[in-house]
């Protein structure tokens, strides 16, 4: 294969090396190996969707007598949601730093283990403080997953498909949401299960699914890009050669020559100061873009997700054991968005699609607020309106993770994802549920309308920022979008 299988080249005692490994990964055709990556890494968002939806649906049950917990519905959707999100922010930063320092694989195994343990303990909670504590620890694991998984996926998926695959993976959150919504229907039916057992079994399902994912994930290799950047050339070469061999055997074709060579200067792991200087000093416009996208989607999604059940019960008198049907409907709308629109992010381009999905979803949400204010909506029509809003918003929200994982150098990728996730989620994901639960519990239509309009405004604002500062990252190698910090030269044609 000649140049097609050439690994890093370095002179003895030199800290400089040339590598084609990123280009070799980017020019691979789609194969069963890539599908294994999707299952092993991407399906974790199903667990996140399952978690969030279950908690939103069981809020009414937990507040009732006989649930086994002395807790109110507002505490579940307010303080409980905020503790989960706060844990996710801390986990993203802590594990994001460790991921850039010690590798993608080691950390995405650890973070899933944290999630499994904390979820099991949540289902065993007997006091409100225990529920809040274990929800926070569950968030800790999920936050770490966002940093470790998104960086690993983008470094392993070919550039021609990176956008759509990333969106679809992040969109599977809503497959978990649909499963969680339907699961709570029989689980909360006291004629089938006791009031203090059904909600606990919902968390047990998360543990079972997480264990299956953990077993598949053992077969996912370390990112060869991360290995090269840390001087572990032989290990990177061994992994890439094995992938190439498997793909050639499966497709029965010769692979094209890699089209780029990257020259690197070896250096150790970077710290927070270097990351901050890179993100805000070298790329201030991209930093502003990441902040806007994450804050917009975090406020919209956390507010709606954690408050949907309360709205149905407060304004439309939907019984607790029936809210799952409505959740399933909006979950389907969310899931179809990234699946239907994902390809366009690679074909039409990042900037028009990201800006379009954010702005359209914001405008539609404002229209929904107006209809809600007029009293023209019932539980069914409100759910349909939200499904349409979230069809576009889901694709936009997923693209926020795609954006920050593409536009910063490799050495800072996980921590950059973690930082923007933490800041955006803290601004929108903590304040959103707290404010929304207060507005909904008031029982006043005007305050719910205000919540809708705030969510709409931040989404439209984020879309306008994308139009101004967006990066055309479609079908480009990660190294050409943002050169590694230790790059001796920009990627050059092979």
N, C-alpha and C positions, 0 to 999 in steps of 0.2 A: 504493500500500500504506500510505501515511501513517505512523503510528507503528510499523508492523511493520518498516519499513526505516530508521527513524531511527537515526542513529549518535550518537557522543559529541557533546555540546553543551558548549562552553566559551566564556566571554567572553574577548575579546582581552586578553592580558596576565595572565589569571587562571590559577592553578594548580589550580582546581577544575573538574571536569567531571562531567556526568551521562551514563551510557551504558546502553543496553539490549542491548548485544552479548552478554553472557552468557545473557540470557533468550532472545535470538534463536537462539542455538546450541542451547539446551536444548529449544526447542519444535519443532525440525525432525523430520519423520518419517524413519524409516529409509530409506536410499537407497544407490545404487551408490557414491556419494561416501564414505559411511561404510565400505563394504566395502573401498574402496581404502585407507582409513586402516588397517583391520585388516591388510591384506596388507603394506602398506609399513612399518608399525610393529610390529604384533603378532607377525609371523612370526619375528622375531629370537630369540624364546624357543625356537623349534625348533632353532636353532643351539646355544644353550646346552645344551639337552637332548642334542643330538648329541655335543657336546664331552665332557660329563661321563660319558655312558654309554660312549663309545668308550674313554676312559681307564680306566674301571673294568673294561671287558672285556679290554683288551689288556695289563693288568698282568701276567698270567701269561706272555704271549708275550714281552713286553719283557725279562723276567728270564731267558729261555732263551738258550742259546748260539745265535749266528747272527742275533740280532735287529738287530745294528748298534749296540746300546747296552749298556754295562756298568752294569746297574742291577738292583735286586732288586724283587720284587713289593711288599714292604712299603714300599719307598721311593716307588714309584709311587702307591700308595693312601694313604700317609702324608704324606711330605714333598711329593710332587708335588701331591696334592690341597690340602694346606695352602698351598702357594705360589700356586695358582690362586685360592683363596678370599682369601688375603691381598691379592693383586693386585686382586681384585674390590672389597674393602673400600676400598683406597686410591683406586681408580678411581671408585667411587661418590661419595666425598667430594670429590675434586678436580673431576671433571666435573659433579657435582651443583651445586657452587658456580658453575662456569662457566655451567651451563644457566640458573640463575636470573639470572645477570648478563648473558649475551649472547644468550639465546634458546634455544628448544627445538630448532628445526630445525638451526641451525648445529652444535650439539653432537651431535645424534643422527646426523649425517653423519660427524663426526670419530670418534666412538666406534666406529662400525661399521668405519671404515677401520683403526683400531688393532687391532680384533679380526681382520680379514682378514690383515693383515701378520703378526701374532703367530702365528696358526694355521698359516700357510704355513711359518714358520720352525720351529714345533714339529715339523712333519712332516719337516723337513730335519735335525733334531738328530742329532749323532753322539756326543755325550758327555752324561753325566747332568746336569752343571751347565747345559748348554745347554737340556736338556729342562725343568729346573726354572725357568730364567730365562724361557723363552718361554711356559711355562704361566702364570707370574706376569703377563706382559704381556698374554696372552689374557684373563686375569681382569680386568686393568685396563680393557680395552675393554668387557667384559661388565658390569662394575660401573657404568661410565658409562652404559651402555644402560639399566640398571634405573632410574636417576634420570631420564634424559631422556625415555625412552619412556613410563613410567607417568604422568608429569606431563602430557605432550602428549596422551596418549589420554584421560585424564579431563577435560581441558579442551576436547576436541573432540567427545566422545560425548554425546548427549542424556541428561539426568538420569534419565529413565524406564528407560533400558537400561544405565546406567553400571556397575551392579554386575555383571550377568551378563556383559557384554562384557569387563570387566576380568578377571573370573575365567576366562573362556574363553581369553583371550589369554595370561594367565600359565600356564594349564593346557596350552597347546600345547608347553610345554617337554617334555611327555611324548610328544608326537608325534615330536619329534626324538629322544627317548630310544628309542622303538620302532624308528625308522629306523636309529639308530646300533647298536642291539642286533642287528638283522637283518643290517646291513651287515658287522659283524665276523665273522659266521659264514663267508662265503666268503673274506673278506679274511685271516682267520687260518688258513685251510686251506692247509697247505703243499703240498698236491698241486695247488693252483690257482695260488698266488702264493708267491714266495720269502719266507722268514721275515723278511727285512729290508726287504721292500717293501710287504706287505699293510697293515701298521699305518700306514705313511706315506700310502697312498692314502685311508685313512679321513679323515685331516685334510684331504687335497686336496678331498674332497667338501664339507667345511665351507666351504672357500674359494669353491668354485663356487656353492653356495647363497647365501652371503653377498653375492657379486657381483650375483646376480639381485635380491636384496632391495635392494641399494644403488641399482640402476637404478629400481626402483619407488618407492623412498623419495624420489627427487628431485621427485616430483609432490606430495608432502605439504607443505602450507603451514605457515608459522609459526603458532603459537597466537594467535588474535585476542585472547584474554584477556591473554596476556603483552604483546602490543603495546599494548593499551589502558592497562595498568598502568604502562607505560613511556612514555606520552605519544605513541605513534605511532598517533594516531587515524585518520588518513586511510588508512593501510595496512591497519589492522584493518577499517575500513568497506569497503574495496575487496574484501578476502578474503571477508568475510561476505556481502556483496551477491552475489558470484560464486557462493558456495555456495547461497544462497537461490534464485538464478535457475536453477541446475542442478537443484535439488530440485523446484522448481515445474514445470519442463519434464518431468521424469521422472514425477512423480506426477500431473500435470495437475490440481492442486488449489491453492486459495489457502491461504497459511499463516496460522495463527491469530495474533492480536496477542500480542506478548511481554508477560509478566505481571509483570515486575520491572524496576525502574530502580535502578542503583547510582550513588551519588555518591562521587567519588574526589578525593583530594588528591594532586597529582603529587609524586613524590620519586624520587631516584636509587636505584640498586641497593643492597640491604642487605648487610651484612657478617655474619661469623660471630657477632659479639657480639649483634647485633640478633636474629639467628635463634635463638641460644641463649636470649636473654631471652624471646623470644616462646614458644618451645616449652616451656621449663621454668618460666618465670615466669607467663605468661598461661594456659598449658594443662598444668599438672603432671599432672593425671589422665590426659589423653590421651597425654602422654609416657610414663607408666608403662604404659599400654595398648599402645602401639607397641612398647616394649621387650619386654614379655611375649610378644606374638604373634610377633615376629621371632626371639627366642631359642628359643622352643618349636619352631617349624617348621624353623629352621636346624639345630638339633642333630639332630632326628629325620631330616631328609632327607639331610643331608650324611653322617651316620653310616651310614645304610642304603645310600645310593647308592654311596658309595665302598667299602663293605665287602661288598656283596652277592656279587660274584664270588669273593672270598676265602672267604666262608662256604660257598658251593657247592663250591669245590675242597677246602677243608680238612676239612669234616665229611661231605660226600656224594660226594667224589671225582668231581665233574663235570668233564670235560675242558675245557680253556680254549676250544676252538673250538665248545663247545656251550652256554656260559653265555648267549649271545645270545638263545636261545629263551626262557630264564627271564626275562631282562630285558624282553623284548617283552611277556610276560604281565603283569608288574607295571606296565609302562608303559601298557598299555591300561587297567588299573584306575585309574591316576592320571588319564589323559585323560578317562575317562568321568565322574569325579567332578565337576569343574567344569561340564562340559557338561550333565549331568543335574540338578545341584543349583543351577546358577548363577541361574536365573530366580527361585528361592525367596528369594535374597538381596535381590531388589527387591520381591517380593510379601509374603513372611512378615516380612522385616526383617533388618537386619544383626545385631543383638545375638543373637537366638535361633539364627540359622543359624551364625554364627561360633563362638559358644560351643558349640553342639551338635556341629559337625564336629570341633573340637579335642578335646572331652571323649570323644566316641565313639571317635575314632581312638586316643586314649591308652588307653582301657579295652580295646579290641580288641588293641592291641599287647601289653599286659600279659598278656592271655589267650594270645597267641601265645608269649610268653616261657615261660609255664607249660607249654604243650604241648611246647615245645622241651626244657625241663628234664626232662620225663618221658620223652623219647625217642620220642614218638608221631608225630613228623613226619619225612617224607622230603623230598627236594629238591622234589618236585612239590607236596605238601601245604603245605610252608612257603611256597612261592611263591604259592599260592592264598590263604593267610592274609594274607600281606603285600599282596596285591592288594586284599583287602577293607579292610584297615587304611588303605591309601593312597588308596582311593576317597574316603574321608571326609577324610583328612589333606590330600589335594591341594586340595580345595575350601577347607579352612581356611587352608592355606599361601598360596594365591592371594589370599585375603581380607586377609591381613596387608598386602600391597602396596596393595590397594584402600583399606584403612583409613587408612594414614598419608598417602596421596595426597589423601584427602578432608577430614581433620579439622584441617588447619593452613592458615593464610592462603596465598594465591596466591604472594606474594613469597618465601615460604620453602618452597614445595612440593617442588621438586627436591632441595634440600639436606636437608629433613626426611626424604624417602625415602632419600636417601643415608646420612644419619646412622643411622637405625634399621636399615637394611640392613647397614651396616658394623658397628655395635655387636652386633646380633643374630648376624650371620654370624661375627664374630670370636669371640663367646662360644660359639656352637654349631657354626659351620661349620669353624673351625680346630681346636678342641679335639675335636670329634666324630670326624673322620677319624683324628686321631692316636691318640686313646684306643681307637677301634673297631679300628683296624689292630693295635694292641698286644693287645687282648683276643682278637681272632680268631686272630692268629698264635700265641697261646699254645696253641691246640688244646683248651682246656678249656671244656666246656659252661657251667659256672657263670659264667665271665667274659663269655661272649656273652649269657647271660641277664641279667647285670647291665647290659650296654649297652642291651638292650631296655627294661628297667625304668626306666632313667634317661630314655630318650627318651619313654616313656609318661608319666612323672611330670611332665616339663616341659610336655608337651602338655596334660595335664589341668589343671595349674596355670594355663597361659595361658587356657584356656577359662573358668576361674573368675574370672580377672581381667576377661575380656570381660563376663561376667555382671554384674560390679560397676561397671565403668567404661565399658562400650561406649556408642557414640554411634548414635542412630537417624538415619542419613544417607540412608536409602533414599528415592528419588524427590524429593530436595531439591537445589536448586542449590548449587554449591560455595560461593558467596558467602554463602548463608544458614547453611551449616554452620560456616564460619569466615570472618568478614568480612575483606577485605583490610586490611593494616596501614594503608594510606593512605585508607581509606574515610571519607568525611565523614559518612556516615550508613548505617544498616543498609539492605539492599535493601528497597525499598518497591514496592507495587503500581503498575503503570504507569497 
